[in-house]
């Protein structure tokens, strides 16, 4: 049980371009959203809420000790859906809410607690997130691996799909250097962003009132809206990136095997 009280909200939209009805797809004999709820319940939160736009997702979690809320079908993001939940529940501004995506059935409870506890341990930022060290050059150059650069106190300076910081001496060209990439951590650690967030309710209210920013449009990274507005994001390094969630049919098969192997 975490020493910091927090809520977990799982935004679970039925519509998906690549995998329609994704939260209801079966993994190891149960809907994906059921597995995600179980991971959330293991984290020691005060309350776990599934926020969805579809009655079938509500019905799929009725046998679990979680609350399901039918929310607006017009939200543009999971963050907006969570903000609706916070408003309807009347949570105070200081309430800590962890955003757990509905397609992360392999997420570990320690990561959810780490985000919540990190947010509560400082007062400058209304949002906390996670990162993990990058050792391989190929990962630093992979645009699907989002990088983050931190200041001396662990606050984000920038998020990017590009390899940042640019190693002027080590990167002679826009292509990844040959070898195992051990040079990446020699002078400055490279970090991959992990898209798990903890917010205060006050921050959520501010965030959903902001327009999209030019930066997030260029990089296709929603978190850049926060830096664009001049607000702080605290980032806590963890040992490694968690097992990836489900975006494709191939992911579904991989996660199915992992869940069947689990004790």
C-alpha positions, 0 to 999 in steps of 0.5 A: 500500500502506498504511503501517498493517497491517490486515485487511478483512472483508466481511460478506455475508449472503444473506438481504435483505428488499428484495433477496434474495440481494443479494451474488450479483446480477449487476452488469456481468456479475459477482456484486456480491460480486466487485466488492466484493472487487476494491475491497477488494483495491485498498486494500492490506490484509494479508488480505481475508476474505468472511464469509458464511452461504451456500455460494453466496457462498463459491463465487462468490469462489473465483477471487479472492485472498481467503479465504471463511469460512462463519459462523453464520447467527444473527448480528444484524449484520455486526459480530457476523459480523466478531467471529466471524472475528476469534475463529476466526482468533486475531487479537491484540487490537491487529489493525486490521479494516476492516468493508466492507459486501458491498453497496458495489461503488463504494467507493474504496480510499482510504476504507478506508485512511483509516479504518485509518490514522486508528484506528492514529494515536490510542489513545483509541478502539478504533473509527474511522469517516468523515464528509463535510461537508454544504453543503445544508440539505435533506441536513441535514434528511434523516433518511436522512442520518446526522449526526455532531457532533465534539469539538475532537479529532475524537471523536464527541459524538453521531450522529443522523438529526436536523439537529444541531447545531440552528442556533437563528438559522438554523432558524426551523422544523422544515422545512429553510430555503429556498436552497442551505443555504450557511449550514450551514457558516458557523459550525459545519461539518455532517457526514454520517456515512459507515458505514465502520468500522475496529476493533481486535479488542479493541474488537470483543470488547467490542462484541459483549458489550454489549446493545442500548441505548435510544438506538440503538433510538430512532434506529435507529443501531447506533453509538450503542451505543458512546457509550451505553457511554461509549467513544470513536469517532474520526471522520476527515473526508473530502472527500465522501460516496462513491457509495451502495451497493445497497439497492433495485432502483433502486440496482442499475440505478444501480450497473450504469451506473456500473460499465459507465462505469468505465475 
